[in-house]
């Protein structure tokens, strides 16, 4: 399938080029030229299928003409070697727990898929020069990408993160790995980190010296596989024998890659009634829904730090998918925005009343359902990371100790290794050049 730039539909590349390049030459994001439809028989039988079986059918529909079937099946089955259970919380509301992977965050799905797909394309290429993966993170992306690519031959990863603005546990998951992973601590915000990555892709002189790609959700191989778990959530509702025509999904939204993948899944035929884009105080998308005007601004720090994004990259994909129609976007997506105080209140009340432990990001989406779900609808919210990844914040809010899984403790025993730079491109470029 051909992939085109959101800035210029005439700028077309193959899937391999889109994955390896990450960002289009004109700074646009790649989108598939068409959205293929899944057959009705697939949805009729979906309740009897496993996560891996469902995901392979979806992946084959999207990527089957570009990747050999057996190779793609191996990639999908290896990526998804953990469960993504749907847990009942209260009434007509369910939590889709996306934190059962290696780094205990939803980004394990996209990062692991991309690492395997990029490794496959790299092995096929005549150009055997090192691939350099640049990734900006506001929390969980860095750990998922770093661990997904750790030890992959022919690939180096540079993780940029805002100094003092990710949790200690999150930081330990990508600063203690070493090997082919370099952590870069930026004195700035996530938006600064993201801007540095984009500037590197636009630097012709640097691109002549290094093969660069991105593992942020701007990369099609990172954001598209996230739709797998929306299909699996639907399958789990079907397996319970519940109504399937009134499902509402609330998505904690920062850079908008996650919800964008869900919207493409809907375009492929996934019968989700509507979506709620749940924001923290960084409410640029919420304001767009209200006014029809997109006005990005500098992000502010919140307790739901992975959503601290003031200029979400994937907004361009949402616009493209809906042909820039504000009315069409509002038909499928509503929005909400919550302060730190409201997030904390939701976490405390849910733990005390339902006994369910929310992380700050899941709490934003759960509150969206509490306030926006009709009685005849079934609500699913995404619990995107294990609450222990935000141990200090969660314990302070709940007034109780929470257990840290052994997977996280192992990272915290490691020794931090990072390069500190200011939020300027010259410093970042020098780090990349020094790595040659």
NORJOQUI-V237946 format. One record per pair of residues at least 24 apart in sequence whose C-alpha atoms are under 6 Angstrom apart, sorted by sequence separation. I is the first residue (numbers start at 1). J is the second residue. D is the distance in whole Angstrom. If there is no record, write none. Layout:
BEGIN
i=I j=J d=D
i=I j=J d=D
END
This chain:
BEGIN
i=5 j=29 d=5
i=130 j=154 d=5
i=131 j=155 d=5
i=132 j=156 d=5
i=133 j=157 d=5
i=134 j=158 d=5
i=135 j=159 d=5
i=136 j=160 d=5
i=137 j=161 d=5
i=156 j=180 d=5
i=157 j=181 d=5
i=158 j=182 d=5
i=159 j=183 d=5
i=160 j=184 d=5
i=161 j=185 d=5
i=162 j=186 d=5
i=163 j=187 d=5
i=253 j=277 d=6
i=5 j=30 d=5
i=52 j=77 d=6
i=130 j=155 d=6
i=132 j=157 d=6
i=136 j=161 d=6
i=158 j=183 d=6
i=159 j=184 d=6
i=161 j=186 d=6
i=247 j=272 d=5
i=248 j=273 d=6
i=250 j=275 d=6
i=253 j=278 d=6
i=4 j=30 d=5
i=162 j=188 d=5
i=247 j=273 d=5
i=248 j=274 d=5
i=249 j=275 d=5
i=250 j=276 d=5
i=251 j=277 d=5
i=252 j=278 d=5
i=253 j=279 d=6
i=3 j=30 d=6
i=4 j=31 d=5
i=139 j=166 d=5
i=162 j=189 d=5
i=246 j=273 d=5
i=248 j=275 d=6
i=251 j=278 d=6
i=3 j=31 d=5
i=146 j=174 d=6
i=162 j=190 d=6
i=282 j=310 d=6
i=359 j=387 d=4
i=3 j=32 d=4
i=3 j=33 d=5
i=143 j=173 d=5
i=2 j=33 d=6
i=143 j=174 d=5
i=79 j=112 d=5
i=111 j=144 d=6
i=115 j=148 d=6
i=160 j=193 d=6
i=79 j=113 d=6
i=107 j=141 d=6
i=111 j=145 d=5
i=115 j=149 d=5
i=223 j=257 d=5
i=227 j=261 d=5
i=226 j=261 d=6
i=227 j=262 d=5
i=108 j=144 d=5
i=112 j=148 d=5
i=107 j=144 d=6
i=111 j=148 d=6
i=224 j=261 d=5
i=227 j=265 d=6
i=217 j=257 d=5
i=103 j=144 d=6
i=286 j=335 d=5
i=348 j=398 d=5
i=138 j=190 d=6
i=254 j=307 d=4
i=254 j=309 d=5
i=304 j=360 d=5
i=136 j=193 d=5
i=255 j=312 d=4
i=257 j=314 d=6
i=276 j=333 d=5
i=278 j=335 d=6
i=279 j=336 d=6
i=280 j=337 d=5
i=281 j=338 d=6
i=304 j=361 d=5
i=136 j=194 d=5
i=255 j=313 d=6
i=256 j=314 d=5
i=274 j=332 d=5
i=275 j=333 d=5
i=276 j=334 d=5
i=277 j=335 d=5
i=278 j=336 d=5
i=279 j=337 d=5
i=280 j=338 d=5
i=281 j=339 d=5
i=276 j=335 d=5
i=132 j=211 d=6
i=133 j=212 d=6
i=135 j=214 d=6
i=131 j=211 d=5
i=132 j=212 d=5
i=133 j=213 d=5
i=134 j=214 d=5
i=135 j=215 d=5
i=133 j=214 d=5
i=135 j=216 d=5
i=278 j=364 d=6
i=278 j=365 d=5
i=114 j=221 d=5
i=114 j=222 d=5
i=252 j=361 d=6
i=111 j=222 d=6
i=110 j=222 d=4
i=252 j=365 d=5
i=251 j=365 d=6
i=110 j=225 d=5
i=250 j=365 d=5
i=110 j=226 d=6
i=247 j=377 d=6
i=249 j=379 d=6
i=246 j=377 d=5
i=247 j=378 d=5
i=248 j=379 d=5
i=249 j=380 d=5
i=250 j=381 d=5
i=251 j=382 d=6
i=247 j=379 d=6
i=249 j=381 d=6
i=139 j=306 d=5
i=138 j=306 d=5
i=55 j=228 d=5
i=51 j=232 d=6
i=47 j=235 d=5
i=46 j=235 d=5
i=22 j=213 d=5
i=47 j=238 d=5
i=21 j=213 d=5
i=22 j=214 d=5
i=47 j=239 d=5
i=20 j=213 d=6
i=22 j=219 d=5
i=169 j=389 d=6
i=196 j=425 d=6
i=38 j=268 d=6
i=37 j=268 d=4
i=38 j=269 d=6
i=36 j=268 d=6
i=37 j=269 d=6
i=184 j=418 d=6
i=185 j=419 d=6
i=183 j=418 d=5
i=184 j=419 d=5
i=185 j=420 d=5
i=186 j=421 d=5
i=187 j=422 d=5
i=188 j=423 d=6
i=184 j=420 d=6
i=186 j=422 d=6
i=187 j=423 d=6
i=186 j=423 d=6
i=173 j=411 d=5
i=176 j=414 d=5
i=172 j=411 d=6
i=176 j=415 d=5
i=172 j=412 d=6
i=176 j=416 d=5
i=175 j=416 d=5
i=176 j=417 d=6
i=175 j=417 d=5
i=106 j=384 d=5
i=105 j=384 d=6
i=105 j=385 d=4
i=104 j=385 d=6
i=104 j=386 d=6
i=95 j=380 d=6
i=92 j=378 d=5
i=93 j=379 d=5
i=94 j=380 d=5
i=95 j=381 d=5
i=96 j=382 d=5
i=97 j=383 d=5
i=98 j=384 d=5
i=99 j=385 d=5
i=93 j=380 d=6
i=95 j=382 d=6
i=96 j=383 d=6
i=99 j=386 d=5
END
